[in-house]
Amino acid sequence: AMAEIVSHLDWASDSKIKEERLAVKKNGNTNGLFYLSATEGNFNIYNNLIKVPRVSEVPFLSPISYSGLLAYRFKTLKIERKNGHKYYTIQIKPRQVSNVTVEGEITIQDTIFAITHARFSLPSYHLIHYDFFEVDQQYQFVQNKAWMLTREQFNYYSRSSKEKLSGQTLVVFSDYELNKQFGRNHFGSEVSSTAQTA
């Protein structure tokens, strides 16, 4: 199965989003594919909590959150020099198994301490439908204003006695409009829609 979707997403906060799918192409049975809509979760590692109700009922604590130092262990894996900057790749591991934490690594650029790459997996005992779920993210400096998520890849699978499911979803974010002002009634009860021409 395969699906290709082009969307326009207005986002002011986790509770104020509006998505319009402009083009949709599906081949085969796409019911098992994840993230066919931006409403399925926000994996922004800059948020204190990573909330993805389609994947887990409980939110995950971000390793760079206010209480991340208490919940995670950090270890420098490597230091690279690129374009006159140092990039630190840091391993993140939960301090306790019972915590709602992730495991993986983040890459941080020196002097500005911006995350340029993050790769982490979610603990299987908190997942609703999956046995494995991994997130791989790339961040770039957009319009000389802010570090924004530009590429996100989800790798996932589940096994049961009846069926096996595996998938990969690639999301590319582009054409950012930073500091956009929305009308007072722009965000209503409709969160996601599909254009007639799609």
N, CA and C of each residue as an Amber inpcrd file, in Angstrom:
protein
   594
   0.8400000  -1.1860000   0.0000000   0.0000000   0.0000000   0.0000000
   0.8790000   1.2410000   0.0000000   0.3850000   2.2910000  -0.6080000
   1.1370000   3.5390000  -0.6440000   0.1670000   4.6980000  -0.7180000
   0.5160000   5.7890000  -0.0430000  -0.3070000   6.9950000  -0.0900000
   0.6030000   8.2000000  -0.2310000   0.1850000   9.1530000  -1.0490000
   0.8760000  10.4370000  -1.1860000  -0.1380000  11.5410000  -0.9380000
   0.2150000  12.4520000  -0.0350000  -0.7250000  13.5010000   0.3500000
   0.0110000  14.8350000   0.4180000  -0.5970000  15.8800000  -0.1290000
  -0.0790000  17.2480000  -0.0190000  -1.0930000  18.0340000   0.7930000
  -0.6230000  18.6710000   1.8680000  -1.5290000  19.3940000   2.7600000
  -1.0350000  20.8040000   3.0210000  -1.9780000  21.6650000   3.3490000
  -1.6750000  23.0060000   3.8700000  -2.0980000  22.9750000   5.3360000
  -1.1630000  23.3030000   6.2190000  -1.4330000  23.2130000   7.6530000
  -1.2340000  24.5660000   8.3120000  -2.2720000  25.0540000   8.9650000
  -2.1770000  26.2500000   9.8120000  -2.0660000  25.7690000  11.2380000
  -1.0570000  26.2610000  11.9480000  -0.8000000  25.8080000  13.3110000
  -0.4790000  27.0120000  14.1840000  -1.2460000  27.1820000  15.2570000
  -0.9610000  28.2330000  16.2320000  -0.5260000  27.6180000  17.5570000
  -1.0800000  26.4560000  17.8970000  -0.7010000  25.6940000  19.0910000
  -1.2340000  24.2800000  18.9070000  -0.9500000  23.4040000  19.8690000
  -1.4310000  22.0260000  19.7430000  -2.9520000  21.9400000  19.7130000
  -3.6230000  22.9190000  20.2970000  -5.0870000  22.9040000  20.3160000
  -5.6890000  23.7470000  19.1950000  -4.8500000  24.4510000  18.4330000
  -5.3380000  25.2920000  17.3320000  -4.6170000  24.9120000  16.0500000
  -5.1810000  23.9230000  15.3510000  -4.6360000  23.5260000  14.0560000
  -5.7730000  23.4180000  13.0490000  -5.4190000  23.6290000  11.7910000
  -6.3920000  23.5020000  10.7120000  -5.6490000  22.9820000   9.4910000
  -6.0850000  21.8430000   8.9970000  -5.4100000  21.1830000   7.8790000
  -6.3610000  21.0750000   6.7020000  -5.8330000  21.3570000   5.5140000
  -6.5910000  21.1200000   4.2850000  -5.7240000  20.2800000   3.3590000
  -6.2170000  19.0890000   3.0240000  -5.4900000  18.2230000   2.0990000
  -5.7930000  18.6870000   0.6670000  -4.7360000  19.0530000  -0.0500000
  -4.8760000  19.6110000  -1.3900000  -4.7880000  18.5430000  -2.4760000
  -4.0700000  17.4620000  -2.1940000  -3.9440000  16.3690000  -3.1640000
  -3.7970000  15.0630000  -2.3990000  -4.5130000  14.0320000  -2.8580000
  -4.4750000  12.7280000  -2.1970000  -4.4200000  11.6410000  -3.2730000
  -3.4400000  10.7390000  -3.1270000  -3.3400000   9.5950000  -4.0370000
  -3.0610000   8.3640000  -3.1830000  -3.9250000   7.3630000  -3.2730000
  -3.7730000   6.1410000  -2.4840000  -3.7900000   4.9310000  -3.4000000
  -2.8990000   4.0010000  -3.1000000  -2.8600000   2.7190000  -3.8130000
  -2.9100000   1.5980000  -2.7890000  -3.8170000   0.6680000  -2.9490000
  -3.9340000  -0.4460000  -2.0150000  -4.6570000  -0.0450000  -0.7420000
  -4.6210000  -0.9240000   0.2480000  -5.2860000  -0.6950000   1.5220000
  -4.3570000   0.1150000   2.4350000  -4.6780000   1.3760000   2.6620000
  -3.8190000   2.2830000   3.4330000  -4.2530000   2.4170000   4.8880000
  -5.1570000   1.5500000   5.3550000  -5.6670000   1.6650000   6.7260000
  -4.5670000   1.5250000   7.7800000  -3.5410000   0.7370000   7.5190000
  -2.4920000   0.5130000   8.5060000  -1.3930000   1.5620000   8.5000000
  -1.4370000   2.4990000   7.5400000  -0.3870000   3.5100000   7.4600000
  -0.6170000   4.6110000   8.4850000   0.4760000   5.1040000   9.0400000
   0.4010000   6.1480000  10.0660000   0.7000000   7.5140000   9.4610000
   0.0580000   8.5200000  10.0120000   0.2610000   9.9390000   9.7020000
  -0.1720000  10.2850000   8.2790000  -1.3990000   9.9340000   7.9530000
  -1.9900000  10.3950000   6.7060000  -2.6630000  11.7430000   6.9020000
  -2.6310000  12.2250000   8.1420000  -3.1570000  13.5440000   8.4940000
  -2.3000000  14.1180000   9.6190000  -2.0730000  15.4180000   9.5850000
  -1.2750000  16.0790000  10.6210000  -1.9740000  16.0700000  11.9770000
  -3.2400000  15.7020000  12.0000000  -3.9900000  15.6560000  13.2560000
  -3.6470000  14.4130000  14.0830000  -2.8410000  13.5070000  13.5430000
  -2.5440000  12.2550000  14.2360000  -1.4880000  12.3860000  15.3200000
  -0.9120000  13.5550000  15.4830000   0.0540000  13.7410000  16.5650000
   1.0950000  14.7910000  16.2460000   1.7200000  15.3020000  17.3010000
   2.7800000  16.2950000  17.1710000   4.0130000  15.7660000  17.8870000
   5.0510000  15.4420000  17.1430000   6.2610000  14.8540000  17.6980000
   7.3460000  15.9000000  17.9450000   6.9660000  17.1590000  18.0950000
   7.9430000  18.2340000  18.2790000   8.7010000  18.0330000  19.5800000
  10.0000000  17.7640000  19.4660000  10.8260000  17.4700000  20.6300000
  11.0520000  18.7160000  21.4930000  10.7860000  19.9040000  20.9470000
  10.9200000  21.1430000  21.7210000   9.7770000  21.3190000  22.7220000
   8.6630000  20.6170000  22.5190000   7.5740000  20.6580000  23.5010000
   7.9760000  19.8650000  24.7410000   7.4790000  20.2560000  25.9050000
   7.7620000  19.4970000  27.1290000   7.1960000  18.0900000  27.0390000
   5.9970000  17.9680000  26.4690000   5.3540000  16.6680000  26.3070000
   5.1140000  16.4020000  24.8270000   5.4220000  15.1850000  24.4110000
   5.1690000  14.7540000  23.0390000   3.8490000  13.9910000  23.0560000
   2.8060000  14.6090000  22.4860000   1.4580000  14.0410000  22.5510000
   1.0690000  13.4450000  21.2070000   0.8630000  12.1250000  21.1990000
   0.4700000  11.4080000  19.9880000  -0.6040000  10.3770000  20.3510000
  -1.8430000  10.8240000  20.5260000  -2.9090000   9.9240000  20.9970000
  -3.1780000   8.7410000  20.0780000  -2.8560000   8.8340000  18.8080000
  -3.0680000   7.6950000  17.9030000  -2.0730000   6.5680000  18.1870000
  -0.9170000   6.9180000  18.7630000   0.1190000   5.9260000  19.0320000
   0.0870000   5.4700000  20.4820000  -0.1280000   6.4200000  21.4110000
  -0.1110000   6.1030000  22.8370000  -1.0970000   6.9950000  23.5750000
  -1.7650000   6.4260000  24.5690000  -2.7220000   7.1990000  25.3580000
  -2.0230000   8.1950000  26.2830000  -0.7880000   7.9050000  26.6470000
  -0.0500000   8.7880000  27.5510000   0.9650000   9.6030000  26.7510000
   1.1740000  10.8770000  27.0980000   2.2080000  11.6630000  26.4210000
   3.5960000  11.2610000  26.9110000   4.6090000  11.5120000  26.0840000
   5.9860000  11.1880000  26.4190000   6.7320000  12.4540000  26.8230000
   7.6130000  12.3220000  27.7860000   8.4080000  13.4430000  28.2700000
   9.5730000  13.6800000  27.3160000   9.6860000  14.9030000  26.8080000
  10.7750000  15.2320000  25.9010000  12.0970000  15.2520000  26.6640000
  13.1790000  14.7650000  26.0540000  14.4760000  14.7830000  26.7460000
  15.0020000  16.1810000  27.0050000  14.4960000  17.1900000  26.2770000
  14.9570000  18.5580000  26.5260000  13.8970000  19.3770000  27.2650000
  12.9840000  18.7010000  27.9250000  11.9550000  19.3860000  28.7020000
  12.5320000  19.8860000  30.0240000  11.7130000  20.5970000  30.7730000
  12.1350000  21.1450000  32.0610000  12.6170000  20.0510000  33.0100000
  11.9360000  18.9280000  33.0060000  12.3170000  17.8460000  33.9220000
  13.0950000  16.7270000  33.2160000  13.5750000  16.9890000  32.0040000
  14.3180000  15.9860000  31.2510000  15.5940000  15.5350000  31.9360000
  16.2700000  16.4430000  32.6470000  17.5040000  16.0720000  33.3500000
  17.2570000  15.0410000  34.4420000  16.0580000  15.0520000  35.0080000
  15.7270000  14.0870000  36.0570000  15.3060000  12.7370000  35.4900000
  14.7180000  12.7320000  34.2950000  14.1550000  11.5050000  33.7360000
  15.1090000  10.7600000  32.8010000  16.1530000  11.4460000  32.3030000
  17.0350000  10.8390000  31.2970000  18.4930000  10.8220000  31.7450000
  19.2440000   9.8880000  31.1430000  20.7000000   9.8680000  31.2260000
  21.2290000  10.2740000  29.8560000  22.2760000  11.0950000  29.8490000
  22.8340000  11.6050000  28.6070000  24.2970000  11.1880000  28.4820000
  24.7150000  10.8760000  27.2410000  26.0990000  10.5000000  27.0000000
  26.5100000  11.0140000  25.6220000  27.6320000  11.7240000  25.5480000
  28.1260000  12.2240000  24.2760000  28.6900000  11.0600000  23.4660000
  28.1550000  10.8640000  22.2690000  28.5960000   9.7760000  21.3960000
  29.6940000  10.2100000  20.4380000  29.5540000  11.4160000  19.8650000
  30.5820000  11.9130000  18.9520000  30.4570000  13.4250000  18.7950000
  31.5540000  14.0270000  18.3500000  31.6110000  15.4580000  18.0680000
  32.1390000  15.6070000  16.6500000  31.3940000  16.3120000  15.8020000
  31.7900000  16.5270000  14.4110000  31.9230000  18.0200000  14.1420000
  32.8090000  18.3610000  13.2090000  32.9550000  19.7530000  12.7640000
  32.4440000  19.8660000  11.3330000  31.5140000  20.8150000  11.1320000
  30.9760000  21.0780000   9.7950000  30.7770000  22.5800000   9.6620000
  31.2520000  23.1390000   8.5860000  31.0530000  24.5680000   8.2780000
  31.4060000  25.4760000   9.4500000  32.4740000  25.1550000  10.1430000
  32.9310000  26.0010000  11.2370000  32.1780000  25.8360000  12.5430000
  31.2820000  24.8510000  12.6210000  30.5170000  24.6040000  13.8460000
  30.7870000  23.1910000  14.3460000  30.6280000  23.0160000  15.6460000
  30.7010000  21.6800000  16.2350000  29.2810000  21.1520000  16.4050000
  29.1240000  19.8600000  16.1220000  27.8450000  19.1950000  16.2940000
  28.0460000  18.0440000  17.2770000  27.2830000  18.0670000  18.3520000
  27.3820000  17.0520000  19.4030000  26.2340000  16.0660000  19.2390000
  26.5610000  14.7990000  19.0730000  25.5430000  13.7530000  19.0460000
  25.4890000  13.1390000  20.4360000  24.3130000  13.2250000  21.0550000
  24.1400000  12.8350000  22.4550000  23.1210000  11.7040000  22.5490000
  23.5100000  10.6470000  23.2230000  22.6050000   9.5180000  23.4590000
  21.6590000   9.8680000  24.6090000  20.4010000   9.4990000  24.4500000
  19.4080000   9.7140000  25.5130000  18.8210000   8.3580000  25.8980000
  18.8220000   8.0980000  27.2080000  18.2520000   6.8570000  27.7410000
  17.4480000   7.1870000  28.9820000  16.3410000   6.4970000  29.2060000
  15.5580000   6.7450000  30.4160000  16.2980000   6.2700000  31.6630000
  16.1030000   6.9890000  32.7590000  16.7090000   6.5700000  34.0310000
  15.9660000   5.3750000  34.6180000  14.6460000   5.3130000  34.3950000
  13.8300000   4.2170000  34.9270000  12.9460000   3.6660000  33.8200000
  12.6860000   2.3910000  33.8720000  11.8540000   1.7380000  32.8610000
  10.4030000   2.2050000  32.9540000   9.9410000   2.5430000  34.1390000
   8.5340000   2.8840000  34.3260000   8.1730000   4.2770000  33.8060000
   9.1690000   5.1030000  33.5340000   8.8870000   6.4590000  33.0560000
   8.3090000   6.4400000  31.6490000   7.5710000   7.4890000  31.3140000
   7.0360000   7.6440000  29.9650000   8.0790000   8.4420000  29.1790000
   9.1690000   7.7540000  28.8310000  10.3030000   8.3990000  28.1900000
  10.6240000   7.7190000  26.8720000  11.4680000   8.3580000  26.0820000
  11.8920000   7.8270000  24.7930000  13.3670000   7.4330000  24.8910000
  13.8580000   6.7800000  23.8530000  15.2630000   6.3860000  23.8340000
  15.8130000   6.6150000  22.4430000  17.0150000   7.2140000  22.3450000
  17.6090000   7.4650000  21.0420000  18.7790000   8.4040000  21.1290000
  18.8310000   9.3640000  20.1890000  19.9150000  10.3300000  20.1900000
  19.4690000  11.6400000  19.5620000  20.1280000  12.7080000  19.9780000
  19.8750000  14.0300000  19.4040000  21.2200000  14.6410000  19.0170000
  21.2170000  15.4610000  17.9710000  22.4070000  16.1820000  17.5490000
  22.1600000  17.6610000  17.7410000  23.0990000  18.3190000  18.4170000
  22.9500000  19.7270000  18.7810000  24.1090000  20.5240000  18.1950000
  23.7940000  21.6790000  17.6130000  24.8340000  22.5670000  17.1040000
  25.3680000  23.4240000  18.2430000  26.6880000  23.6160000  18.2780000
  27.2830000  24.3970000  19.3590000  26.8800000  25.8790000  19.2740000
  27.1910000  26.6160000  20.2420000  26.9470000  28.0570000  20.4480000
  25.4660000  28.4190000  20.5090000  24.6480000  27.8950000  19.6030000
  23.2190000  28.2320000  19.6560000  22.3910000  27.1260000  20.3040000
  22.9820000  25.9600000  20.5150000  22.3370000  24.8160000  21.1580000
  21.0120000  24.4400000  20.4960000  20.9770000  24.5130000  19.1750000
  19.7800000  24.1320000  18.4280000  19.8730000  22.6630000  18.0340000
  18.7630000  21.9670000  18.0890000  18.7100000  20.5700000  17.6580000
  18.6400000  20.5440000  16.1320000  19.5520000  19.8040000  15.5240000
  19.5460000  19.6610000  14.0670000  19.0210000  18.2930000  13.6370000
  19.1140000  17.3130000  14.5310000  18.6420000  15.9670000  14.2140000
  18.2080000  15.2770000  15.4970000  17.1490000  14.5080000  15.4110000
  16.6930000  13.7050000  16.5480000  16.1900000  12.3690000  16.0170000
  16.5800000  11.3160000  16.6980000  16.0830000   9.9790000  16.3690000
  15.7740000   9.2830000  17.6770000  14.5240000   8.8610000  17.8290000
  14.1450000   8.2200000  19.0860000  13.0350000   7.2130000  18.8510000
  13.0110000   6.2060000  19.7200000  11.9520000   5.1930000  19.6560000
  11.1030000   5.3070000  20.9160000   9.8520000   4.9470000  20.7730000
   8.9010000   5.0060000  21.8810000   8.8500000   3.6390000  22.5530000
   8.6770000   3.5900000  23.8730000   8.6530000   2.2960000  24.5670000
   7.4460000   1.4590000  24.1490000   7.6960000   0.1990000  23.8130000
   6.6370000  -0.6630000  23.2690000   5.5050000  -0.8940000  24.2610000
   5.7920000  -0.8720000  25.5740000   4.7420000  -1.1410000  26.5550000
   3.7260000  -0.0020000  26.6760000   3.9820000   1.1370000  26.0560000
   3.0090000   2.2390000  26.0470000   2.3000000   2.3970000  24.7040000
   2.6590000   1.5740000  23.7260000   2.0840000   1.7080000  22.3890000
   0.7630000   0.9530000  22.2860000  -0.1910000   1.5550000  21.5970000
  -1.5210000   0.9580000  21.4610000  -1.5210000  -0.1310000  20.3870000
  -1.0620000   0.2010000  19.1840000  -1.1770000  -0.7120000  18.0410000
   0.1540000  -1.2690000  17.5530000   1.2620000  -0.7500000  18.0430000
   2.5500000  -1.1040000  17.4690000   3.4420000  -1.8260000  18.4790000
   4.3650000  -2.6310000  17.9450000   5.3960000  -3.2540000  18.7640000
   6.6900000  -2.4520000  18.7050000   6.8380000  -1.6530000  17.6650000
   8.0150000  -0.7980000  17.5020000   7.5850000   0.4710000  16.8060000
   8.0920000   1.6100000  17.2990000   7.7690000   2.8880000  16.6680000
   8.9690000   3.8160000  16.8360000   9.5410000   4.2510000  15.7090000
  10.7220000   5.1160000  15.7280000  10.4410000   6.3970000  14.9520000
  10.9910000   7.5050000  15.4580000  10.8430000   8.8240000  14.8400000
  12.2350000   9.3350000  14.4890000  12.4060000   9.8160000  13.2640000
  13.6790000  10.3880000  12.8220000  13.3820000  11.7750000  12.2640000
  13.9950000  12.8250000  12.8460000  13.6630000  14.2030000  12.4860000
  14.8960000  14.9940000  12.0760000  14.6980000  15.9110000  11.1190000
  15.7240000  16.8690000  10.7130000  15.1680000  18.2730000  10.9270000
  15.9740000  19.1320000  11.5420000  15.5930000  20.5270000  11.7590000
  16.5480000  21.4220000  10.9790000  16.0190000  22.5290000  10.4010000
  16.8450000  23.4910000   9.6810000  16.4660000  24.9070000  10.0920000
  17.4180000  25.8170000   9.8780000  17.1910000  27.2240000  10.1930000
  16.4060000  27.8310000   9.0370000  15.1590000  28.1940000   9.2770000
  14.2260000  28.6160000   8.2270000  14.1340000  30.1350000   8.2010000
  14.2920000  30.7070000   7.0120000  14.1390000  32.1410000   6.7630000
  14.9990000  33.0010000   7.6990000  16.1250000  32.4590000   8.1240000
  17.0220000  33.1650000   9.0580000  16.3080000  33.6430000  10.3070000
  15.2830000  32.8820000  10.7380000  14.4970000  33.2860000  11.9050000
  14.4020000  32.2110000  12.9770000  14.1590000  30.9650000  12.5800000
  13.8720000  29.9280000  13.5840000  14.2840000  28.5500000  13.0780000
  14.6400000  27.6760000  14.0310000  14.9200000  26.2830000  13.7120000
  13.5920000  25.5460000  13.6700000  13.2700000  24.9970000  12.5070000
  11.9780000  24.3510000  12.3050000  12.1810000  22.9280000  11.7850000
  11.2010000  22.0970000  12.0560000  11.1890000  20.7280000  11.5680000
  10.9710000  20.7420000  10.0560000  11.8940000  20.1260000   9.3000000
  11.7600000  20.1160000   7.8440000  11.5490000  18.7060000   7.2790000
  11.9580000  17.6960000   8.0350000  11.7960000  16.3130000   7.5590000
  11.5490000  15.4140000   8.7550000  10.5780000  14.5270000   8.6110000
  10.2390000  13.6060000   9.6970000   9.9010000  12.2520000   9.0870000
  10.5090000  11.2060000   9.6480000  10.2460000   9.8620000   9.1420000
   9.8220000   8.9690000  10.2930000   8.7600000   8.2050000  10.0690000
   8.2570000   7.2570000  11.0540000   8.4800000   5.8420000  10.5270000
   9.0900000   4.9970000  11.3400000   9.2570000   3.5810000  11.0200000
   8.5100000   2.7880000  12.0950000   7.6660000   1.8710000  11.6950000
   6.8250000   1.1910000  12.6800000   6.4470000  -0.2020000  12.1980000
   6.1830000  -1.0770000  13.1720000   5.6440000  -2.3980000  12.8350000
   4.9040000  -2.9630000  14.0290000   4.0410000  -3.9180000  13.7440000
   3.3320000  -4.6510000  14.7970000   3.1610000  -6.0830000  14.3360000
   3.1920000  -6.9870000  15.3070000   3.0170000  -8.4060000  15.0150000
   1.9560000  -8.9480000  15.9500000   1.0600000  -9.6980000  15.4070000
   0.0650000 -10.3960000  16.2220000  -0.1320000 -11.7750000  15.6110000
  -0.9290000 -12.5950000  16.2700000  -1.1550000 -13.9470000  15.7550000
  -1.9310000 -13.9220000  14.4420000  -2.6870000 -12.8470000  14.2010000
  -3.5130000 -12.7710000  13.0040000  -2.8170000 -12.0920000  11.8270000
  -2.0210000 -11.0370000  12.1130000  -1.4250000 -10.2940000  11.0100000
  -0.1270000  -9.6160000  11.4220000   0.6440000  -9.2500000  10.4070000
   1.8620000  -8.4790000  10.6020000   1.7020000  -7.1830000   9.8330000
   2.1330000  -6.0950000  10.4440000   2.0040000  -4.7850000   9.8150000
   3.3250000  -4.0540000   9.9640000   3.8150000  -3.5050000   8.8750000
   4.9960000  -2.6490000   8.9580000   4.8110000  -1.5030000   7.9830000
   5.4270000  -0.3810000   8.3100000   5.2690000   0.7700000   7.4410000
   6.3310000   1.8120000   7.6830000   6.3830000   2.7270000   6.7520000
   7.2990000   3.8590000   6.8320000   6.5730000   5.0680000   6.2670000
   6.6200000   6.1540000   6.9880000   5.9820000   7.3890000   6.5460000
   7.0290000   8.4870000   6.5110000   7.1170000   9.1950000   5.4060000
   8.0380000  10.3130000   5.2630000   7.2260000  11.5930000   5.1390000
   7.5080000  12.5640000   6.0140000   6.7970000  13.8430000   6.0090000
   7.8180000  14.9450000   5.7420000   7.5330000  15.8070000   4.7670000
   8.4040000  16.9330000   4.4410000   7.6250000  18.2150000   4.6870000
   8.1940000  19.1030000   5.5020000   7.5790000  20.3960000   5.8020000
   8.3100000  21.4710000   5.0060000   7.5580000  22.3220000   4.3070000
   8.1780000  23.3810000   3.5010000   7.2470000  24.5890000   3.4430000
   7.7330000  25.6520000   2.8350000   6.9580000  26.8910000   2.6270000
   6.3920000  27.4350000   3.9370000   7.2360000  27.5090000   4.9550000
   6.8080000  28.0480000   6.2490000   6.4350000  29.5200000   6.1300000
   5.3860000  29.9250000   6.8270000   5.0270000  31.3310000   7.0170000
   5.1060000  31.5770000   8.5170000   6.2450000  32.1200000   8.9610000
   6.4620000  32.3200000  10.3930000   5.7530000  33.5770000  10.8850000
   5.3100000  33.5520000  12.1200000   4.6060000  34.6720000  12.7670000
   3.3590000  35.0930000  11.9920000   2.6940000  34.1440000  11.4010000
   1.4760000  34.4320000  10.6410000   0.3450000  34.7890000  11.6030000
  -0.4110000  35.7930000  11.2590000  -1.5500000  36.2160000  12.0780000
  -2.8270000  35.5890000  11.5140000  -3.5790000  34.9260000  12.3740000
  -4.8200000  34.2810000  11.9660000  -6.0120000  35.1010000  12.4500000
  -7.0960000  35.0450000  11.6910000  -8.3190000  35.7170000  12.1070000
  -8.8880000  35.0990000  13.3710000  -9.7210000  35.8320000  14.0510000
 -10.2540000  35.3880000  15.3390000 -11.0380000  34.0870000  15.2290000
 -11.7450000  33.8830000  14.1370000 -12.5620000  32.6720000  13.9690000
 -11.9260000  31.6680000  13.0010000 -10.6250000  31.7900000  12.7530000
  -9.9620000  30.9080000  11.7910000  -9.9800000  29.4520000  12.2550000
  -9.7240000  29.2350000  13.5280000  -9.7140000  27.8710000  14.0710000
 -11.0670000  27.5800000  14.6940000 -11.8040000  26.6970000  14.0520000
 -13.1280000  26.3410000  14.5610000 -13.1820000  24.8730000  14.9160000
 -14.3710000  24.3040000  14.7700000 -14.5420000  22.8930000  15.1080000
 -13.9690000  21.9720000  14.0200000 -13.8600000  22.4690000  12.7920000
 -13.2880000  21.6660000  11.7060000 -11.7680000  21.7180000  11.7940000
 -11.1590000  20.5570000  12.0110000  -9.7080000  20.4810000  12.1760000
  -9.0320000  20.0440000  10.8840000  -9.6620000  19.1540000  10.1380000
  -9.0580000  18.6320000   8.9190000 -10.1270000  18.4870000   7.8370000
  -9.7690000  18.8520000   6.6190000 -10.7000000  18.7150000   5.5040000
  -9.9160000  18.3490000   4.2390000 -10.6350000  17.9070000   3.2310000
 -10.0190000  17.5640000   1.9440000 -10.6690000  18.4230000   0.8830000
  -9.8500000  19.1140000   0.1010000 -10.3690000  19.9960000  -0.9610000
 -11.0890000  19.1660000  -2.0180000 -12.0910000  19.7750000  -2.6580000
 -12.8450000  19.0990000  -3.7180000 -11.9180000  18.6490000  -4.8380000
 -10.9150000  19.4580000  -5.1590000 -10.0210000  19.1480000  -6.2670000
  -9.0310000  18.0490000  -5.9300000  -8.9170000  17.6740000  -4.6720000
  -7.9590000  16.6320000  -4.2900000  -8.3710000  15.2780000  -4.8300000
